[in-house]
Amino acid sequence: MKEGTQEKHAMHEITLSLNGEAARLPAGTALDQALERWGYGGRRVAVAINDTFAPRSSWVERTLDDGDRIDIVAPVGGG
């Protein structure tokens, strides 16, 4: 393999904001995959993308874009 070929085939990354912190993901990552990667898989959370609520039914189909702002809120128990 020629030098530099590996770089050409490397997956492009996007940069986004996750709860106010910079995060990187491979381009083309769906919201459900990102949540799994960030440790939220299977948890009950509410997600907003660019200040718009993202219903759970859209997570598999919603691909994240460079510059997206993701806010994740988990319910807090107590009483």
N, CA, C, O and CB atoms as a CASP TS submission, in Angstrom:
PFRMAT TS
TARGET T0000
AUTHOR 0000-0000-0000
METHOD Language model
MODEL 1
PARENT N/A
ATOM      1  N   MET     1       0.842  -1.167   0.000  1.00  0.00           N
ATOM      2  CA  MET     1       0.000   0.000   0.000  1.00  0.00           C
ATOM      3  C   MET     1       0.892   1.236   0.000  1.00  0.00           C
ATOM      4  O   MET     1       1.847   1.305   0.774  1.00  0.00           O
ATOM      5  CB  MET     1      -0.961  -0.005   1.213  1.00  0.00           C
ATOM      6  N   LYS     2       0.601   2.194  -0.840  1.00  0.00           N
ATOM      7  CA  LYS     2       1.392   3.412  -0.922  1.00  0.00           C
ATOM      8  C   LYS     2       1.204   4.246   0.334  1.00  0.00           C
ATOM      9  O   LYS     2       0.158   4.221   0.983  1.00  0.00           O
ATOM     10  CB  LYS     2       1.012   4.224  -2.165  1.00  0.00           C
ATOM     11  N   GLU     3       2.270   4.991   0.651  1.00  0.00           N
ATOM     12  CA  GLU     3       2.175   5.897   1.786  1.00  0.00           C
ATOM     13  C   GLU     3       1.099   6.944   1.507  1.00  0.00           C
ATOM     14  O   GLU     3       1.042   7.483   0.402  1.00  0.00           O
ATOM     15  CB  GLU     3       3.542   6.573   2.071  1.00  0.00           C
ATOM     16  N   GLY     4       0.272   7.234   2.461  1.00  0.00           N
ATOM     17  CA  GLY     4      -0.797   8.208   2.269  1.00  0.00           C
ATOM     18  C   GLY     4      -2.115   7.581   1.844  1.00  0.00           C
ATOM     19  O   GLY     4      -3.169   8.195   2.005  1.00  0.00           O
ATOM     20  N   THR     5      -2.072   6.364   1.299  1.00  0.00           N
ATOM     21  CA  THR     5      -3.300   5.699   0.869  1.00  0.00           C
ATOM     22  C   THR     5      -4.212   5.451   2.057  1.00  0.00           C
ATOM     23  O   THR     5      -5.431   5.596   1.967  1.00  0.00           O
ATOM     24  CB  THR     5      -2.982   4.377   0.159  1.00  0.00           C
ATOM     25  N   GLN     6      -3.603   5.078   3.163  1.00  0.00           N
ATOM     26  CA  GLN     6      -4.386   4.808   4.366  1.00  0.00           C
ATOM     27  C   GLN     6      -5.151   6.060   4.797  1.00  0.00           C
ATOM     28  O   GLN     6      -6.302   5.970   5.225  1.00  0.00           O
ATOM     29  CB  GLN     6      -3.471   4.317   5.507  1.00  0.00           C
ATOM     30  N   GLU     7      -4.509   7.232   4.684  1.00  0.00           N
ATOM     31  CA  GLU     7      -5.180   8.470   5.058  1.00  0.00           C
ATOM     32  C   GLU     7      -6.376   8.745   4.165  1.00  0.00           C
ATOM     33  O   GLU     7      -7.410   9.218   4.638  1.00  0.00           O
ATOM     34  CB  GLU     7      -4.210   9.634   4.999  1.00  0.00           C
ATOM     35  N   LYS     8      -6.244   8.453   2.875  1.00  0.00           N
ATOM     36  CA  LYS     8      -7.331   8.698   1.939  1.00  0.00           C
ATOM     37  C   LYS     8      -8.538   7.832   2.247  1.00  0.00           C
ATOM     38  O   LYS     8      -9.681   8.227   2.016  1.00  0.00           O
ATOM     39  CB  LYS     8      -6.867   8.451   0.519  1.00  0.00           C
ATOM     40  N   HIS     9      -8.267   6.633   2.779  1.00  0.00           N
ATOM     41  CA  HIS     9      -9.355   5.701   3.061  1.00  0.00           C
ATOM     42  C   HIS     9      -9.858   5.804   4.498  1.00  0.00           C
ATOM     43  O   HIS     9     -10.841   5.162   4.867  1.00  0.00           O
ATOM     44  CB  HIS     9      -8.904   4.287   2.782  1.00  0.00           C
ATOM     45  N   ALA    10      -9.173   6.619   5.307  1.00  0.00           N
ATOM     46  CA  ALA    10      -9.611   6.782   6.693  1.00  0.00           C
ATOM     47  C   ALA    10     -10.991   7.428   6.702  1.00  0.00           C
ATOM     48  O   ALA    10     -11.299   8.285   5.874  1.00  0.00           O
ATOM     49  CB  ALA    10      -8.593   7.636   7.508  1.00  0.00           C
ATOM     50  N   MET    11     -11.807   7.003   7.651  1.00  0.00           N
ATOM     51  CA  MET    11     -13.162   7.537   7.741  1.00  0.00           C
ATOM     52  C   MET    11     -13.107   8.996   8.189  1.00  0.00           C
ATOM     53  O   MET    11     -12.367   9.338   9.110  1.00  0.00           O
ATOM     54  CB  MET    11     -14.025   6.696   8.719  1.00  0.00           C
ATOM     55  N   HIS    12     -13.870   9.831   7.553  1.00  0.00           N
ATOM     56  CA  HIS    12     -13.944  11.237   7.945  1.00  0.00           C
ATOM     57  C   HIS    12     -14.702  11.351   9.255  1.00  0.00           C
ATOM     58  O   HIS    12     -15.618  10.576   9.532  1.00  0.00           O
ATOM     59  CB  HIS    12     -14.625  12.090   6.844  1.00  0.00           C
ATOM     60  N   GLU    13     -14.308  12.319  10.046  1.00  0.00           N
ATOM     61  CA  GLU    13     -14.982  12.553  11.316  1.00  0.00           C
ATOM     62  C   GLU    13     -15.737  13.867  11.271  1.00  0.00           C
ATOM     63  O   GLU    13     -15.410  14.777  10.510  1.00  0.00           O
ATOM     64  CB  GLU    13     -13.979  12.552  12.475  1.00  0.00           C
ATOM     65  N   ILE    14     -16.756  13.936  12.109  1.00  0.00           N
ATOM     66  CA  ILE    14     -17.475  15.185  12.303  1.00  0.00           C
ATOM     67  C   ILE    14     -17.223  15.639  13.737  1.00  0.00           C
ATOM     68  O   ILE    14     -16.915  14.831  14.613  1.00  0.00           O
ATOM     69  CB  ILE    14     -19.012  15.019  12.011  1.00  0.00           C
ATOM     70  N   THR    15     -17.357  16.918  13.957  1.00  0.00           N
ATOM     71  CA  THR    15     -17.235  17.483  15.297  1.00  0.00           C
ATOM     72  C   THR    15     -18.581  18.080  15.665  1.00  0.00           C
ATOM     73  O   THR    15     -19.193  18.806  14.882  1.00  0.00           O
ATOM     74  CB  THR    15     -16.093  18.558  15.374  1.00  0.00           C
ATOM     75  N   LEU    16     -19.028  17.762  16.864  1.00  0.00           N
ATOM     76  CA  LEU    16     -20.304  18.278  17.340  1.00  0.00           C
ATOM     77  C   LEU    16     -20.199  18.614  18.809  1.00  0.00           C
ATOM     78  O   LEU    16     -19.167  18.381  19.439  1.00  0.00           O
ATOM     79  CB  LEU    16     -21.433  17.268  17.097  1.00  0.00           C
ATOM     80  N   SER    17     -21.262  19.159  19.348  1.00  0.00           N
ATOM     81  CA  SER    17     -21.306  19.509  20.758  1.00  0.00           C
ATOM     82  C   SER    17     -22.196  18.506  21.479  1.00  0.00           C
ATOM     83  O   SER    17     -23.347  18.301  21.095  1.00  0.00           O
ATOM     84  CB  SER    17     -21.821  20.964  20.963  1.00  0.00           C
ATOM     85  N   LEU    18     -21.663  17.886  22.517  1.00  0.00           N
ATOM     86  CA  LEU    18     -22.416  16.937  23.332  1.00  0.00           C
ATOM     87  C   LEU    18     -22.524  17.517  24.734  1.00  0.00           C
ATOM     88  O   LEU    18     -21.539  17.557  25.471  1.00  0.00           O
ATOM     89  CB  LEU    18     -21.735  15.521  23.351  1.00  0.00           C
ATOM     90  N   ASN    19     -23.718  17.965  25.100  1.00  0.00           N
ATOM     91  CA  ASN    19     -23.940  18.595  26.409  1.00  0.00           C
ATOM     92  C   ASN    19     -22.910  19.694  26.671  1.00  0.00           C
ATOM     93  O   ASN    19     -22.399  19.828  27.783  1.00  0.00           O
ATOM     94  CB  ASN    19     -23.881  17.538  27.531  1.00  0.00           C
ATOM     95  N   GLY    20     -22.612  20.480  25.630  1.00  0.00           N
ATOM     96  CA  GLY    20     -21.710  21.613  25.772  1.00  0.00           C
ATOM     97  C   GLY    20     -20.235  21.300  25.608  1.00  0.00           C
ATOM     98  O   GLY    20     -19.405  22.207  25.658  1.00  0.00           O
ATOM     99  N   GLU    21     -19.892  20.036  25.413  1.00  0.00           N
ATOM    100  CA  GLU    21     -18.498  19.632  25.240  1.00  0.00           C
ATOM    101  C   GLU    21     -18.267  19.169  23.807  1.00  0.00           C
ATOM    102  O   GLU    21     -19.150  18.567  23.197  1.00  0.00           O
ATOM    103  CB  GLU    21     -18.122  18.512  26.239  1.00  0.00           C
ATOM    104  N   ALA    22     -17.090  19.444  23.272  1.00  0.00           N
ATOM    105  CA  ALA    22     -16.758  19.004  21.914  1.00  0.00           C
ATOM    106  C   ALA    22     -16.658  17.482  21.872  1.00  0.00           C
ATOM    107  O   ALA    22     -16.090  16.865  22.773  1.00  0.00           O
ATOM    108  CB  ALA    22     -15.430  19.648  21.434  1.00  0.00           C
ATOM    109  N   ALA    23     -17.208  16.888  20.830  1.00  0.00           N
ATOM    110  CA  ALA    23     -17.152  15.437  20.635  1.00  0.00           C
ATOM    111  C   ALA    23     -16.926  15.166  19.153  1.00  0.00           C
ATOM    112  O   ALA    23     -17.306  15.967  18.298  1.00  0.00           O
ATOM    113  CB  ALA    23     -18.464  14.736  21.144  1.00  0.00           C
ATOM    114  N   ARG    24     -16.306  14.030  18.860  1.00  0.00           N
ATOM    115  CA  ARG    24     -16.073  13.629  17.471  1.00  0.00           C
ATOM    116  C   ARG    24     -16.672  12.255  17.235  1.00  0.00           C
ATOM    117  O   ARG    24     -16.665  11.385  18.106  1.00  0.00           O
ATOM    118  CB  ARG    24     -14.561  13.627  17.135  1.00  0.00           C
ATOM    119  N   LEU    25     -17.191  12.090  16.027  1.00  0.00           N
ATOM    120  CA  LEU    25     -17.782  10.816  15.617  1.00  0.00           C
ATOM    121  C   LEU    25     -17.441  10.576  14.158  1.00  0.00           C
ATOM    122  O   LEU    25     -17.165  11.522  13.421  1.00  0.00           O
ATOM    123  CB  LEU    25     -19.328  10.806  15.838  1.00  0.00           C
ATOM    124  N   PRO    26     -17.459   9.320  13.735  1.00  0.00           N
ATOM    125  CA  PRO    26     -17.316   9.057  12.301  1.00  0.00           C
ATOM    126  C   PRO    26     -18.493   9.664  11.542  1.00  0.00           C
ATOM    127  O   PRO    26     -19.631   9.612  12.010  1.00  0.00           O
ATOM    128  CB  PRO    26     -17.222   7.533  12.026  1.00  0.00           C
ATOM    129  N   ALA    27     -18.222  10.232  10.387  1.00  0.00           N
ATOM    130  CA  ALA    27     -19.292  10.769   9.541  1.00  0.00           C
ATOM    131  C   ALA    27     -20.283   9.656   9.241  1.00  0.00           C
ATOM    132  O   ALA    27     -19.891   8.507   9.040  1.00  0.00           O
ATOM    133  CB  ALA    27     -18.722  11.376   8.219  1.00  0.00           C
ATOM    134  N   GLY    28     -21.559   9.994   9.211  1.00  0.00           N
ATOM    135  CA  GLY    28     -22.592   9.014   8.904  1.00  0.00           C
ATOM    136  C   GLY    28     -23.131   8.272  10.113  1.00  0.00           C
ATOM    137  O   GLY    28     -23.947   7.363   9.963  1.00  0.00           O
ATOM    138  N   THR    29     -22.688   8.643  11.314  1.00  0.00           N
ATOM    139  CA  THR    29     -23.157   7.980  12.527  1.00  0.00           C
ATOM    140  C   THR    29     -24.599   8.380  12.824  1.00  0.00           C
ATOM    141  O   THR    29     -24.940   9.563  12.826  1.00  0.00           O
ATOM    142  CB  THR    29     -22.245   8.326  13.722  1.00  0.00           C
ATOM    143  N   ALA    30     -25.438   7.379  13.074  1.00  0.00           N
ATOM    144  CA  ALA    30     -26.831   7.630  13.448  1.00  0.00           C
ATOM    145  C   ALA    30     -26.893   7.944  14.942  1.00  0.00           C
ATOM    146  O   ALA    30     -26.010   7.559  15.708  1.00  0.00           O
ATOM    147  CB  ALA    30     -27.738   6.404  13.100  1.00  0.00           C
ATOM    148  N   LEU    31     -27.943   8.644  15.338  1.00  0.00           N
ATOM    149  CA  LEU    31     -28.102   9.040  16.733  1.00  0.00           C
ATOM    150  C   LEU    31     -28.083   7.836  17.665  1.00  0.00           C
ATOM    151  O   LEU    31     -27.446   7.895  18.717  1.00  0.00           O
ATOM    152  CB  LEU    31     -29.397   9.812  16.914  1.00  0.00           C
ATOM    153  N   ASP    32     -28.755   6.751  17.315  1.00  0.00           N
ATOM    154  CA  ASP    32     -28.769   5.581  18.200  1.00  0.00           C
ATOM    155  C   ASP    32     -27.367   5.009  18.386  1.00  0.00           C
ATOM    156  O   ASP    32     -27.029   4.557  19.480  1.00  0.00           O
ATOM    157  CB  ASP    32     -29.704   4.500  17.642  1.00  0.00           C
ATOM    158  N   GLN    33     -26.550   5.020  17.340  1.00  0.00           N
ATOM    159  CA  GLN    33     -25.173   4.532  17.430  1.00  0.00           C
ATOM    160  C   GLN    33     -24.339   5.450  18.319  1.00  0.00           C
ATOM    161  O   GLN    33     -23.523   4.983  19.114  1.00  0.00           O
ATOM    162  CB  GLN    33     -24.540   4.428  16.026  1.00  0.00           C
ATOM    163  N   ALA    34     -24.547   6.748  18.181  1.00  0.00           N
ATOM    164  CA  ALA    34     -23.813   7.711  18.999  1.00  0.00           C
ATOM    165  C   ALA    34     -24.165   7.540  20.475  1.00  0.00           C
ATOM    166  O   ALA    34     -23.282   7.555  21.333  1.00  0.00           O
ATOM    167  CB  ALA    34     -24.116   9.149  18.541  1.00  0.00           C
ATOM    168  N   LEU    35     -25.447   7.379  20.766  1.00  0.00           N
ATOM    169  CA  LEU    35     -25.871   7.194  22.152  1.00  0.00           C
ATOM    170  C   LEU    35     -25.238   5.945  22.750  1.00  0.00           C
ATOM    171  O   LEU    35     -24.811   5.956  23.904  1.00  0.00           O
ATOM    172  CB  LEU    35     -27.400   7.105  22.239  1.00  0.00           C
ATOM    173  N   GLU    36     -25.174   4.886  21.985  1.00  0.00           N
ATOM    174  CA  GLU    36     -24.528   3.645  22.435  1.00  0.00           C
ATOM    175  C   GLU    36     -23.051   3.912  22.734  1.00  0.00           C
ATOM    176  O   GLU    36     -22.535   3.501  23.774  1.00  0.00           O
ATOM    177  CB  GLU    36     -24.673   2.522  21.361  1.00  0.00           C
ATOM    178  N   ARG    37     -22.394   4.588  21.832  1.00  0.00           N
ATOM    179  CA  ARG    37     -20.967   4.892  21.973  1.00  0.00           C
ATOM    180  C   ARG    37     -20.707   5.750  23.211  1.00  0.00           C
ATOM    181  O   ARG    37     -19.694   5.573  23.887  1.00  0.00           O
ATOM    182  CB  ARG    37     -20.446   5.610  20.717  1.00  0.00           C
ATOM    183  N   TRP    38     -21.611   6.669  23.506  1.00  0.00           N
ATOM    184  CA  TRP    38     -21.442   7.578  24.635  1.00  0.00           C
ATOM    185  C   TRP    38     -21.927   6.980  25.958  1.00  0.00           C
ATOM    186  O   TRP    38     -21.885   7.657  26.986  1.00  0.00           O
ATOM    187  CB  TRP    38     -22.178   8.867  24.362  1.00  0.00           C
ATOM    188  N   GLY    39     -22.385   5.730  25.950  1.00  0.00           N
ATOM    189  CA  GLY    39     -22.792   5.065  27.181  1.00  0.00           C
ATOM    190  C   GLY    39     -24.252   5.230  27.556  1.00  0.00           C
ATOM    191  O   GLY    39     -24.635   4.930  28.687  1.00  0.00           O
ATOM    192  N   TYR    40     -25.078   5.702  26.624  1.00  0.00           N
ATOM    193  CA  TYR    40     -26.504   5.889  26.894  1.00  0.00           C
ATOM    194  C   TYR    40     -27.368   4.782  26.301  1.00  0.00           C
ATOM    195  O   TYR    40     -28.594   4.849  26.398  1.00  0.00           O
ATOM    196  CB  TYR    40     -26.955   7.221  26.355  1.00  0.00           C
ATOM    197  N   GLY    41     -26.771   3.783  25.700  1.00  0.00           N
ATOM    198  CA  GLY    41     -27.537   2.718  25.060  1.00  0.00           C
ATOM    199  C   GLY    41     -28.461   2.022  26.042  1.00  0.00           C
ATOM    200  O   GLY    41     -28.028   1.593  27.111  1.00  0.00           O
ATOM    201  N   GLY    42     -29.732   1.908  25.684  1.00  0.00           N
ATOM    202  CA  GLY    42     -30.699   1.220  26.524  1.00  0.00           C
ATOM    203  C   GLY    42     -31.218   2.040  27.701  1.00  0.00           C
ATOM    204  O   GLY    42     -32.108   1.589  28.421  1.00  0.00           O
ATOM    205  N   ARG    43     -30.678   3.230  27.903  1.00  0.00           N
ATOM    206  CA  ARG    43     -31.143   4.073  29.018  1.00  0.00           C
ATOM    207  C   ARG    43     -32.271   4.981  28.560  1.00  0.00           C
ATOM    208  O   ARG    43     -32.370   5.340  27.386  1.00  0.00           O
ATOM    209  CB  ARG    43     -29.982   4.918  29.590  1.00  0.00           C
ATOM    210  N   ARG    44     -33.114   5.340  29.509  1.00  0.00           N
ATOM    211  CA  ARG    44     -34.203   6.278  29.214  1.00  0.00           C
ATOM    212  C   ARG    44     -33.634   7.686  29.282  1.00  0.00           C
ATOM    213  O   ARG    44     -33.296   8.189  30.354  1.00  0.00           O
ATOM    214  CB  ARG    44     -35.409   6.103  30.215  1.00  0.00           C
ATOM    215  N   VAL    45     -33.538   8.303  28.129  1.00  0.00           N
ATOM    216  CA  VAL    45     -33.029   9.667  28.052  1.00  0.00           C
ATOM    217  C   VAL    45     -33.877  10.463  27.068  1.00  0.00           C
ATOM    218  O   VAL    45     -34.544   9.897  26.201  1.00  0.00           O
ATOM    219  CB  VAL    45     -31.535   9.683  27.632  1.00  0.00           C
ATOM    220  N   ALA    46     -33.839  11.766  27.214  1.00  0.00           N
ATOM    221  CA  ALA    46     -34.447  12.670  26.237  1.00  0.00           C
ATOM    222  C   ALA    46     -33.297  13.323  25.479  1.00  0.00           C
ATOM    223  O   ALA    46     -32.278  13.686  26.067  1.00  0.00           O
ATOM    224  CB  ALA    46     -35.388  13.754  26.929  1.00  0.00           C
ATOM    225  N   VAL    47     -33.471  13.467  24.173  1.00  0.00           N
ATOM    226  CA  VAL    47     -32.407  14.014  23.336  1.00  0.00           C
ATOM    227  C   VAL    47     -32.947  15.178  22.517  1.00  0.00           C
ATOM    228  O   VAL    47     -34.029  15.105  21.936  1.00  0.00           O
ATOM    229  CB  VAL    47     -31.819  12.923  22.410  1.00  0.00           C
ATOM    230  N   ALA    48     -32.169  16.249  22.485  1.00  0.00           N
ATOM    231  CA  ALA    48     -32.465  17.386  21.611  1.00  0.00           C
ATOM    232  C   ALA    48     -31.277  17.576  20.675  1.00  0.00           C
ATOM    233  O   ALA    48     -30.121  17.510  21.093  1.00  0.00           O
ATOM    234  CB  ALA    48     -32.752  18.696  22.441  1.00  0.00           C
ATOM    235  N   ILE    49     -31.580  17.811  19.414  1.00  0.00           N
ATOM    236  CA  ILE    49     -30.554  18.110  18.421  1.00  0.00           C
ATOM    237  C   ILE    49     -30.823  19.522  17.926  1.00  0.00           C
ATOM    238  O   ILE    49     -31.888  19.811  17.381  1.00  0.00           O
ATOM    239  CB  ILE    49     -30.556  17.066  17.235  1.00  0.00           C
ATOM    240  N   ASN    50     -29.853  20.388  18.121  1.00  0.00           N
ATOM    241  CA  ASN    50     -29.999  21.793  17.719  1.00  0.00           C
ATOM    242  C   ASN    50     -31.273  22.406  18.294  1.00  0.00           C
ATOM    243  O   ASN    50     -32.018  23.101  17.603  1.00  0.00           O
ATOM    244  CB  ASN    50     -30.007  21.912  16.189  1.00  0.00           C
ATOM    245  N   ASP    51     -31.503  22.127  19.583  1.00  0.00           N
ATOM    246  CA  ASP    51     -32.639  22.673  20.337  1.00  0.00           C
ATOM    247  C   ASP    51     -33.999  22.123  19.915  1.00  0.00           C
ATOM    248  O   ASP    51     -35.028  22.693  20.275  1.00  0.00           O
ATOM    249  CB  ASP    51     -32.656  24.158  20.197  1.00  0.00           C
ATOM    250  N   THR    52     -34.021  21.031  19.162  1.00  0.00           N
ATOM    251  CA  THR    52     -35.277  20.401  18.752  1.00  0.00           C
ATOM    252  C   THR    52     -35.315  18.979  19.302  1.00  0.00           C
ATOM    253  O   THR    52     -34.391  18.196  19.081  1.00  0.00           O
ATOM    254  CB  THR    52     -35.427  20.400  17.196  1.00  0.00           C
ATOM    255  N   PHE    53     -36.392  18.647  20.022  1.00  0.00           N
ATOM    256  CA  PHE    53     -36.559  17.308  20.582  1.00  0.00           C
ATOM    257  C   PHE    53     -36.492  16.252  19.485  1.00  0.00           C
ATOM    258  O   PHE    53     -37.110  16.402  18.430  1.00  0.00           O
ATOM    259  CB  PHE    53     -37.891  17.203  21.339  1.00  0.00           C
ATOM    260  N   ALA    54     -35.736  15.181  19.740  1.00  0.00           N
ATOM    261  CA  ALA    54     -35.623  14.066  18.794  1.00  0.00           C
ATOM    262  C   ALA    54     -36.353  12.863  19.384  1.00  0.00           C
ATOM    263  O   ALA    54     -35.844  12.238  20.315  1.00  0.00           O
ATOM    264  CB  ALA    54     -34.118  13.720  18.490  1.00  0.00           C
ATOM    265  N   PRO    55     -37.540  12.521  18.863  1.00  0.00           N
ATOM    266  CA  PRO    55     -38.266  11.371  19.401  1.00  0.00           C
ATOM    267  C   PRO    55     -37.473  10.079  19.212  1.00  0.00           C
ATOM    268  O   PRO    55     -36.752   9.912  18.229  1.00  0.00           O
ATOM    269  CB  PRO    55     -39.638  11.247  18.732  1.00  0.00           C
ATOM    270  N   ARG    56     -37.621   9.180  20.169  1.00  0.00           N
ATOM    271  CA  ARG    56     -36.903   7.899  20.127  1.00  0.00           C
ATOM    272  C   ARG    56     -37.124   7.177  18.798  1.00  0.00           C
ATOM    273  O   ARG    56     -36.221   6.497  18.310  1.00  0.00           O
ATOM    274  CB  ARG    56     -37.350   6.999  21.288  1.00  0.00           C
ATOM    275  N   SER    57     -38.289   7.314  18.220  1.00  0.00           N
ATOM    276  CA  SER    57     -38.596   6.632  16.954  1.00  0.00           C
ATOM    277  C   SER    57     -37.720   7.120  15.797  1.00  0.00           C
ATOM    278  O   SER    57     -37.642   6.457  14.763  1.00  0.00           O
ATOM    279  CB  SER    57     -40.064   6.833  16.600  1.00  0.00           C
ATOM    280  N   SER    58     -37.065   8.268  15.959  1.00  0.00           N
ATOM    281  CA  SER    58     -36.225   8.815  14.884  1.00  0.00           C
ATOM    282  C   SER    58     -34.745   8.489  15.055  1.00  0.00           C
ATOM    283  O   SER    58     -33.954   8.757  14.151  1.00  0.00           O
ATOM    284  CB  SER    58     -36.399  10.313  14.812  1.00  0.00           C
ATOM    285  N   TRP    59     -34.357   7.923  16.182  1.00  0.00           N
ATOM    286  CA  TRP    59     -32.944   7.752  16.497  1.00  0.00           C
ATOM    287  C   TRP    59     -32.184   6.883  15.501  1.00  0.00           C
ATOM    288  O   TRP    59     -31.026   7.171  15.199  1.00  0.00           O
ATOM    289  CB  TRP    59     -32.811   7.166  17.855  1.00  0.00           C
ATOM    290  N   VAL    60     -32.801   5.844  14.992  1.00  0.00           N
ATOM    291  CA  VAL    60     -32.112   4.936  14.063  1.00  0.00           C
ATOM    292  C   VAL    60     -31.859   5.623  12.726  1.00  0.00           C
ATOM    293  O   VAL    60     -30.825   5.404  12.094  1.00  0.00           O
ATOM    294  CB  VAL    60     -32.936   3.649  13.848  1.00  0.00           C
ATOM    295  N   GLU    61     -32.792   6.442  12.304  1.00  0.00           N
ATOM    296  CA  GLU    61     -32.704   7.071  10.984  1.00  0.00           C
ATOM    297  C   GLU    61     -32.000   8.420  11.004  1.00  0.00           C
ATOM    298  O   GLU    61     -31.553   8.887   9.957  1.00  0.00           O
ATOM    299  CB  GLU    61     -34.078   7.242  10.412  1.00  0.00           C
ATOM    300  N   ARG    62     -31.888   9.062  12.169  1.00  0.00           N
ATOM    301  CA  ARG    62     -31.328  10.416  12.241  1.00  0.00           C
ATOM    302  C   ARG    62     -29.807  10.358  12.235  1.00  0.00           C
ATOM    303  O   ARG    62     -29.195   9.944  13.220  1.00  0.00           O
ATOM    304  CB  ARG    62     -31.829  11.151  13.505  1.00  0.00           C
ATOM    305  N   THR    63     -29.196  10.771  11.127  1.00  0.00           N
ATOM    306  CA  THR    63     -27.743  10.827  11.009  1.00  0.00           C
ATOM    307  C   THR    63     -27.266  12.175  11.536  1.00  0.00           C
ATOM    308  O   THR    63     -27.833  13.219  11.213  1.00  0.00           O
ATOM    309  CB  THR    63     -27.286  10.608   9.530  1.00  0.00           C
ATOM    310  N   LEU    64     -26.230  12.137  12.341  1.00  0.00           N
ATOM    311  CA  LEU    64     -25.698  13.370  12.912  1.00  0.00           C
ATOM    312  C   LEU    64     -24.802  14.077  11.903  1.00  0.00           C
ATOM    313  O   LEU    64     -24.128  13.440  11.094  1.00  0.00           O
ATOM    314  CB  LEU    64     -24.918  13.077  14.207  1.00  0.00           C
ATOM    315  N   ASP    65     -24.808  15.401  11.965  1.00  0.00           N
ATOM    316  CA  ASP    65     -24.055  16.228  11.029  1.00  0.00           C
ATOM    317  C   ASP    65     -22.996  17.040  11.760  1.00  0.00           C
ATOM    318  O   ASP    65     -23.111  17.306  12.956  1.00  0.00           O
ATOM    319  CB  ASP    65     -24.996  17.158  10.256  1.00  0.00           C
ATOM    320  N   ASP    66     -21.974  17.424  11.026  1.00  0.00           N
ATOM    321  CA  ASP    66     -20.924  18.270  11.562  1.00  0.00           C
ATOM    322  C   ASP    66     -21.554  19.547  12.120  1.00  0.00           C
ATOM    323  O   ASP    66     -22.353  20.198  11.448  1.00  0.00           O
ATOM    324  CB  ASP    66     -19.864  18.598  10.473  1.00  0.00           C
ATOM    325  N   GLY    67     -21.187  19.896  13.348  1.00  0.00           N
ATOM    326  CA  GLY    67     -21.701  21.113  13.965  1.00  0.00           C
ATOM    327  C   GLY    67     -22.989  20.953  14.750  1.00  0.00           C
ATOM    328  O   GLY    67     -23.440  21.910  15.378  1.00  0.00           O
ATOM    329  N   ASP    68     -23.603  19.758  14.735  1.00  0.00           N
ATOM    330  CA  ASP    68     -24.832  19.549  15.511  1.00  0.00           C
ATOM    331  C   ASP    68     -24.563  19.787  16.997  1.00  0.00           C
ATOM    332  O   ASP    68     -23.467  19.534  17.497  1.00  0.00           O
ATOM    333  CB  ASP    68     -25.387  18.115  15.286  1.00  0.00           C
ATOM    334  N   ARG    69     -25.586  20.277  17.683  1.00  0.00           N
ATOM    335  CA  ARG    69     -25.551  20.438  19.133  1.00  0.00           C
ATOM    336  C   ARG    69     -26.491  19.401  19.744  1.00  0.00           C
ATOM    337  O   ARG    69     -27.704  19.457  19.540  1.00  0.00           O
ATOM    338  CB  ARG    69     -25.955  21.896  19.559  1.00  0.00           C
ATOM    339  N   ILE    70     -25.932  18.470  20.483  1.00  0.00           N
ATOM    340  CA  ILE    70     -26.696  17.380  21.087  1.00  0.00           C
ATOM    341  C   ILE    70     -26.793  17.625  22.589  1.00  0.00           C
ATOM    342  O   ILE    70     -25.780  17.822  23.260  1.00  0.00           O
ATOM    343  CB  ILE    70     -26.038  15.995  20.789  1.00  0.00           C
ATOM    344  N   ASP    71     -28.011  17.611  23.108  1.00  0.00           N
ATOM    345  CA  ASP    71     -28.233  17.710  24.547  1.00  0.00           C
ATOM    346  C   ASP    71     -28.975  16.458  24.986  1.00  0.00           C
ATOM    347  O   ASP    71     -30.024  16.115  24.441  1.00  0.00           O
ATOM    348  CB  ASP    71     -29.034  19.007  24.921  1.00  0.00           C
ATOM    349  N   ILE    72     -28.413  15.783  25.980  1.00  0.00           N
ATOM    350  CA  ILE    72     -28.998  14.544  26.495  1.00  0.00           C
ATOM    351  C   ILE    72     -29.349  14.765  27.959  1.00  0.00           C
ATOM    352  O   ILE    72     -28.525  15.217  28.753  1.00  0.00           O
ATOM    353  CB  ILE    72     -28.016  13.328  26.325  1.00  0.00           C
ATOM    354  N   VAL    73     -30.588  14.436  28.298  1.00  0.00           N
ATOM    355  CA  VAL    73     -31.057  14.594  29.669  1.00  0.00           C
ATOM    356  C   VAL    73     -31.598  13.254  30.145  1.00  0.00           C
ATOM    357  O   VAL    73     -32.470  12.661  29.509  1.00  0.00           O
ATOM    358  CB  VAL    73     -32.145  15.710  29.776  1.00  0.00           C
ATOM    359  N   ALA    74     -31.070  12.784  31.273  1.00  0.00           N
ATOM    360  CA  ALA    74     -31.558  11.547  31.880  1.00  0.00           C
ATOM    361  C   ALA    74     -32.435  11.921  33.071  1.00  0.00           C
ATOM    362  O   ALA    74     -32.118  12.862  33.799  1.00  0.00           O
ATOM    363  CB  ALA    74     -30.371  10.613  32.319  1.00  0.00           C
ATOM    364  N   PRO    75     -33.542  11.189  33.279  1.00  0.00           N
ATOM    365  CA  PRO    75     -34.405  11.494  34.424  1.00  0.00           C
ATOM    366  C   PRO    75     -33.656  11.260  35.737  1.00  0.00           C
ATOM    367  O   PRO    75     -32.811  10.370  35.845  1.00  0.00           O
ATOM    368  CB  PRO    75     -35.691  10.632  34.379  1.00  0.00           C
ATOM    369  N   VAL    76     -33.986  12.073  36.715  1.00  0.00           N
ATOM    370  CA  VAL    76     -33.365  11.958  38.028  1.00  0.00           C
ATOM    371  C   VAL    76     -34.420  11.461  39.001  1.00  0.00           C
ATOM    372  O   VAL    76     -35.482  12.064  39.150  1.00  0.00           O
ATOM    373  CB  VAL    76     -32.757  13.320  38.497  1.00  0.00           C
ATOM    374  N   GLY    77     -34.109  10.346  39.664  1.00  0.00           N
ATOM    375  CA  GLY    77     -35.044   9.789  40.637  1.00  0.00           C
ATOM    376  C   GLY    77     -34.896  10.483  41.983  1.00  0.00           C
ATOM    377  O   GLY    77     -33.904  11.162  42.250  1.00  0.00           O
ATOM    378  N   GLY    78     -35.859  10.303  42.780  1.00  0.00           N
ATOM    379  CA  GLY    78     -35.786  10.887  44.120  1.00  0.00           C
ATOM    380  C   GLY    78     -37.161  11.333  44.574  1.00  0.00           C
ATOM    381  O   GLY    78     -38.153  11.190  43.859  1.00  0.00           O
ATOM    382  N   GLY    79     -37.193  11.851  45.722  1.00  0.00           N
ATOM    383  CA  GLY    79     -38.491  12.283  46.180  1.00  0.00           C
ATOM    384  C   GLY    79     -38.418  12.956  47.430  1.00  0.00           C
ATOM    385  O   GLY    79     -39.441  13.388  47.959  1.00  0.00           O
TER
END
